Amino acid sequence: MTRLPGALVWDMVFPLEPWCGNDYAQLARFHAAGLHVISLTLAGDNHNIGEGIQRVAAARAHILANADRYVLVERITDVDRARKENKLAVAFHLEGTRCFERNLDIIDAYYQLGVRHTLLAFNQANDVGGGCAERADGGLSKFGEAVVRRMERVGMLLDLSHTGHRTTLDAMALATKPCVFTHSMADAVQPHFRNLKDDQIRACAKTGGVIGMSGSGEYMGDLACSNEAILRHIDHIAQLVGPQHVGLGLDLVFDADALNRWIRSRPEEWPQARDPSWPGFRYATLEQLPALTDLLLKRYSETDVRGILGENWRRVCAQVWR
């Protein structure tokens, strides 16, 4: 990135959904923009086991078949090897646990296929716990407790974005390893059902975890998706718990109009879709990252900025992955 040569740049969330412009061809754009690691959202609460396994297997086959461009991330040393070979390191994750179908053994199978983090729930409640868009959150279920323990045992990172407030606190209280919110902003800066309260931020930091900054203008409170808006969220979290708990989880969508049409068809999952005046999602661009890096360097030490850009994710994943 600008004025910071050699920095590891790691984006923890890229939803692989060709229908909204997010296909494999976009990975070259991430690499050209200076990113070294990207994690693909492959399945989640909208999929059952069969669909989830098929999607992960297809992505695994594609990445392995294009080894001249990509390195499949199965252990932390794969990230280092990709950088040395000037390739993009590609990891996999799931957005929700419905695709486990109450089968704890399937967690091991997903991990063997390359899934390295999983959200507990996606906006709505499931068998594990509450979603952040529900009117009420009953907290982590008994099955959810078993899921958290099994994920920790196999080395799968526990991701709490999109999950209900009480469920996240229950999960972090139970966890013995770092937990993360891969793509969530600060509610104190921009109130939103998807953003984090200060008690969630503190609890995440207490586990040693990291909070990834989303590229969504709605979450940052600026539909222009300016770097200054992103910086406001980084500053709040950094002042609350320290910059070592901040990372990037941009969750970019390249055809936002297609995404907004899909969201408007799912008001039970996205409450804002009920408002006819809702402007829809807009996103930052990869090309903003050099200027964001410059802004960070004016406010934080070079070590802290390197952490935010990628080293904080590397630290947490090295602690959790097996």
C-alpha positions as CSV (number, residue, x, y, z in Angstrom):
1,M,0.0,0.0,0.0
2,T,1.0,3.6,-0.4
3,R,4.0,4.6,1.8
4,L,4.0,1.2,3.5
5,P,6.0,-1.2,1.4
6,G,5.9,-4.9,2.4
7,A,2.7,-4.6,4.4
8,L,0.5,-7.7,4.5
9,V,-3.0,-6.8,3.2
10,W,-5.8,-9.2,4.1
11,D,-9.6,-8.9,3.4
12,M,-11.5,-11.4,5.5
13,V,-14.8,-11.3,3.4
14,F,-15.6,-11.5,-0.3
15,P,-19.0,-13.1,-1.0
16,L,-18.6,-15.3,-4.1
17,E,-22.0,-14.8,-5.8
18,P,-21.8,-14.3,-9.6
19,W,-25.4,-13.0,-9.7
20,C,-24.3,-9.8,-8.0
21,G,-21.0,-9.3,-9.9
22,N,-18.8,-11.3,-7.5
23,D,-17.2,-14.0,-9.6
24,Y,-13.8,-15.5,-9.7
25,A,-12.7,-12.9,-12.3
26,Q,-12.8,-10.2,-9.6
27,L,-10.0,-12.0,-7.7
28,A,-7.5,-10.6,-10.1
29,R,-8.7,-7.1,-9.2
30,F,-8.1,-7.8,-5.5
31,H,-4.5,-9.0,-6.3
32,A,-3.8,-6.0,-8.6
33,A,-5.0,-3.7,-5.8
34,G,-2.3,-5.0,-3.6
35,L,-4.2,-7.6,-1.5
36,H,-2.4,-10.8,-0.5
37,V,-5.2,-12.7,1.2
38,I,-9.0,-12.9,0.5
39,S,-11.6,-15.1,2.2
40,L,-14.5,-16.2,0.1
41,T,-18.1,-16.5,1.4
42,L,-19.3,-19.8,-0.1
43,A,-22.5,-20.8,1.8
44,G,-24.4,-20.3,5.0
45,D,-27.9,-20.0,6.5
46,N,-29.5,-20.0,3.0
47,H,-28.1,-23.5,2.3
48,N,-28.4,-27.1,3.6
49,I,-25.5,-29.5,4.0
50,G,-25.6,-30.8,0.4
51,E,-25.6,-27.3,-1.1
52,G,-22.9,-26.1,1.3
53,I,-20.6,-29.1,0.6
54,Q,-21.1,-28.7,-3.2
55,R,-20.3,-25.0,-3.1
56,V,-17.1,-25.5,-1.0
57,A,-16.0,-28.4,-3.1
58,A,-16.5,-26.4,-6.3
59,A,-14.5,-23.5,-5.0
60,R,-11.7,-25.8,-3.8
61,A,-11.5,-27.4,-7.2
62,H,-11.3,-24.0,-8.9
63,I,-8.6,-22.6,-6.7
64,L,-6.5,-25.8,-6.9
65,A,-6.9,-25.9,-10.7
66,N,-5.5,-22.4,-11.0
67,A,-2.4,-22.8,-8.9
68,D,-0.5,-20.5,-11.1
69,R,-2.6,-17.6,-9.6
70,Y,-3.9,-18.8,-6.3
71,V,-2.8,-20.6,-3.1
72,L,-5.5,-22.4,-1.2
73,V,-5.1,-21.3,2.5
74,E,-5.2,-24.3,4.8
75,R,-2.6,-23.2,7.3
76,I,-0.9,-19.9,8.1
77,T,2.3,-20.8,6.2
78,D,0.2,-20.9,3.0
79,V,-0.3,-17.1,3.4
80,D,3.5,-16.7,3.5
81,R,4.1,-19.0,0.6
82,A,1.5,-17.1,-1.6
83,R,3.3,-13.8,-0.9
84,K,6.7,-15.3,-1.9
85,E,5.2,-16.6,-5.1
86,N,3.3,-13.4,-5.9
87,K,0.0,-15.2,-5.8
88,L,-3.3,-14.5,-4.1
89,A,-3.9,-16.5,-1.0
90,V,-7.6,-17.7,-0.9
91,A,-9.4,-18.9,2.2
92,F,-13.0,-20.1,2.6
93,H,-15.7,-19.3,5.1
94,L,-19.4,-19.8,5.7
95,E,-22.1,-17.2,6.7
96,G,-24.2,-19.2,9.1
97,T,-24.5,-22.7,10.5
98,R,-27.7,-24.0,8.9
99,C,-25.4,-25.8,6.5
100,F,-24.2,-27.9,9.5
101,E,-27.8,-29.2,9.9
102,R,-27.2,-30.1,13.6
103,N,-24.4,-32.4,12.6
104,L,-21.3,-31.6,14.6
105,D,-19.2,-34.1,12.5
106,I,-19.8,-32.0,9.4
107,I,-17.8,-29.1,11.0
108,D,-14.7,-31.4,10.7
109,A,-15.6,-32.2,7.1
110,Y,-15.9,-28.5,6.2
111,Y,-12.6,-27.8,7.9
112,Q,-10.9,-30.5,5.9
113,L,-12.3,-28.9,2.7
114,G,-10.7,-25.6,3.6
115,V,-13.4,-23.7,5.6
116,R,-11.4,-21.6,8.1
117,H,-14.1,-19.4,9.8
118,T,-17.9,-19.6,10.1
119,L,-20.6,-17.1,11.3
120,L,-22.9,-18.6,13.9
121,A,-26.1,-17.0,12.4
122,F,-27.0,-14.7,9.5
123,N,-29.5,-12.0,10.7
124,Q,-32.2,-14.5,11.6
125,A,-32.3,-17.0,14.4
126,N,-31.2,-20.6,13.7
127,D,-30.5,-23.7,15.8
128,V,-27.3,-22.2,17.2
129,G,-28.7,-18.9,18.4
130,G,-30.1,-15.5,17.6
131,G,-29.6,-13.3,14.6
132,C,-29.0,-9.5,14.7
133,A,-32.2,-8.7,12.8
134,E,-34.6,-10.5,15.1
135,R,-36.9,-8.7,17.6
136,A,-35.6,-10.9,20.4
137,D,-32.4,-12.9,20.9
138,G,-32.6,-15.9,23.2
139,G,-28.9,-16.3,23.3
140,L,-26.6,-19.3,22.5
141,S,-28.6,-22.6,22.4
142,K,-27.3,-25.8,24.0
143,F,-26.6,-27.0,20.4
144,G,-24.8,-23.7,19.8
145,E,-22.5,-24.4,22.8
146,A,-21.6,-27.7,21.2
147,V,-20.9,-26.0,17.9
148,V,-18.6,-23.4,19.5
149,R,-16.7,-26.2,21.3
150,R,-16.4,-28.3,18.1
151,M,-15.3,-25.3,16.0
152,E,-12.6,-24.5,18.5
153,R,-11.5,-28.1,18.7
154,V,-11.0,-28.4,14.9
155,G,-9.4,-25.0,14.5
156,M,-12.3,-23.1,12.8
157,L,-12.4,-19.4,13.7
158,L,-15.6,-18.3,15.4
159,D,-17.1,-15.4,13.5
160,L,-20.0,-13.4,15.2
161,S,-20.9,-10.9,12.5
162,H,-24.7,-10.9,11.7
163,T,-25.3,-12.7,15.0
164,G,-27.6,-11.5,17.8
165,H,-26.2,-9.4,20.6
166,R,-26.9,-11.8,23.4
167,T,-25.7,-14.8,21.4
168,T,-22.4,-13.1,20.6
169,L,-21.8,-12.3,24.3
170,D,-22.7,-15.9,25.2
171,A,-20.4,-17.3,22.6
172,M,-17.5,-15.1,23.6
173,A,-18.0,-16.0,27.3
174,L,-17.8,-19.7,26.4
175,A,-14.9,-19.4,23.9
176,T,-11.3,-20.2,25.0
177,K,-9.7,-18.8,21.8
178,P,-9.9,-15.5,19.9
179,C,-13.3,-14.7,18.4
180,V,-13.9,-12.3,15.5
181,F,-16.4,-10.1,13.9
182,T,-15.2,-10.2,10.3
183,H,-17.3,-7.4,8.8
184,S,-19.0,-5.2,11.4
185,M,-18.8,-1.5,12.3
186,A,-19.3,0.4,15.5
187,D,-22.9,1.2,16.6
188,A,-21.7,4.2,18.6
189,V,-20.6,5.8,15.4
190,Q,-23.5,4.6,13.2
191,P,-26.5,3.0,14.9
192,H,-27.5,0.0,12.9
193,F,-28.8,-3.5,13.8
194,R,-25.7,-4.9,12.1
195,N,-23.2,-2.8,14.0
196,L,-21.5,-3.6,17.3
197,K,-22.3,-2.2,20.7
198,D,-19.3,-1.3,22.9
199,D,-19.8,-4.3,25.2
200,Q,-19.4,-6.6,22.1
201,I,-16.3,-4.7,21.1
202,R,-14.8,-5.1,24.5
203,A,-15.7,-8.7,24.8
204,C,-14.2,-9.4,21.4
205,A,-10.9,-7.7,22.4
206,K,-10.9,-9.7,25.7
207,T,-10.8,-12.9,23.7
208,G,-7.9,-11.5,21.7
209,G,-10.0,-11.2,18.6
210,V,-10.3,-8.7,15.7
211,I,-13.2,-6.7,14.2
212,G,-13.1,-6.3,10.4
213,M,-14.1,-3.0,8.8
214,S,-16.9,-3.4,6.3
215,G,-16.9,-1.5,3.0
216,S,-20.7,-0.9,3.2
217,G,-21.8,2.7,3.2
218,E,-24.9,1.8,5.2
219,Y,-22.9,0.4,8.1
220,M,-20.4,3.2,8.1
221,G,-23.1,5.8,7.9
222,D,-22.0,7.4,4.6
223,L,-23.5,6.3,1.3
224,A,-20.4,7.9,-0.4
225,C,-18.4,5.2,1.4
226,S,-15.6,7.7,2.2
227,N,-12.3,6.8,3.8
228,E,-13.1,9.4,6.5
229,A,-16.2,7.4,7.4
230,I,-14.2,4.2,7.7
231,L,-11.7,6.0,9.8
232,R,-14.3,7.1,12.3
233,H,-15.2,3.5,13.0
234,I,-11.5,2.5,13.2
235,D,-10.8,5.3,15.6
236,H,-13.7,4.4,17.9
237,I,-12.7,0.8,18.2
238,A,-9.0,1.7,18.5
239,Q,-9.7,4.1,21.3
240,L,-11.9,1.6,23.1
241,V,-9.7,-1.5,22.9
242,G,-6.6,-0.7,20.8
243,P,-5.8,-0.8,17.1
244,Q,-4.5,-4.4,17.5
245,H,-8.2,-5.5,17.4
246,V,-9.0,-3.9,14.0
247,G,-8.8,-5.4,10.5
248,L,-10.4,-5.3,7.1
249,G,-13.5,-7.3,6.1
250,L,-14.7,-5.2,3.2
251,D,-17.5,-7.6,2.0
252,L,-17.5,-5.8,-1.3
253,V,-20.3,-6.3,-3.8
254,F,-19.6,-5.2,-7.4
255,D,-23.2,-5.1,-8.6
256,A,-25.0,-3.4,-5.7
257,D,-28.2,-2.9,-7.6
258,A,-28.6,-6.7,-8.0
259,L,-27.9,-7.1,-4.3
260,N,-30.5,-4.5,-3.4
261,R,-33.2,-6.2,-5.5
262,W,-32.4,-9.4,-3.7
263,I,-32.5,-7.8,-0.3
264,R,-35.9,-6.1,-1.0
265,S,-37.3,-9.5,-1.7
266,R,-36.3,-10.7,1.8
267,P,-37.7,-8.3,4.4
268,E,-37.8,-10.9,7.1
269,E,-34.0,-11.1,6.8
270,W,-33.4,-7.4,6.1
271,P,-35.8,-5.2,8.0
272,Q,-34.8,-2.0,6.1
273,A,-36.2,-3.5,2.9
274,R,-39.7,-2.7,4.3
275,D,-39.0,1.0,4.0
276,P,-39.8,2.1,0.4
277,S,-37.4,5.1,0.9
278,W,-34.4,2.8,1.7
279,P,-31.6,3.9,-0.7
280,G,-30.0,0.5,-0.8
281,F,-26.4,-0.7,-0.2
282,R,-23.4,1.1,-1.7
283,Y,-19.8,0.1,-1.3
284,A,-16.3,1.4,-1.1
285,T,-13.8,0.4,-3.8
286,L,-10.5,-1.4,-3.7
287,E,-8.9,1.6,-5.2
288,Q,-9.5,3.6,-2.0
289,L,-7.1,1.4,0.0
290,P,-3.9,3.4,-0.7
291,A,-5.5,6.7,0.4
292,L,-7.0,5.0,3.5
293,T,-3.5,3.7,4.4
294,D,-2.2,7.3,4.1
295,L,-4.9,8.5,6.5
296,L,-4.1,5.7,8.9
297,L,-0.4,6.6,8.9
298,K,-1.2,10.1,9.9
299,R,-3.0,8.9,13.0
300,Y,-1.3,5.6,14.0
301,S,2.2,4.1,14.1
302,E,3.5,2.1,11.2
303,T,3.3,-1.1,13.3
304,D,-0.4,-0.4,14.1
305,V,-1.2,0.3,10.5
306,R,0.5,-2.9,9.4
307,G,-1.7,-4.7,12.0
308,I,-4.9,-3.1,10.7
309,L,-4.1,-3.9,7.1
310,G,-3.4,-7.6,7.7
311,E,-1.1,-8.6,10.5
312,N,-3.9,-8.6,13.1
313,W,-5.7,-11.2,11.1
314,R,-2.5,-13.2,10.7
315,R,-2.0,-13.2,14.5
316,V,-5.5,-14.5,15.2
317,C,-5.6,-17.1,12.5
318,A,-2.2,-18.4,13.6
319,Q,-3.6,-18.8,17.1
320,V,-6.8,-20.7,16.1
321,W,-6.1,-22.6,12.9
322,R,-4.6,-26.1,13.2
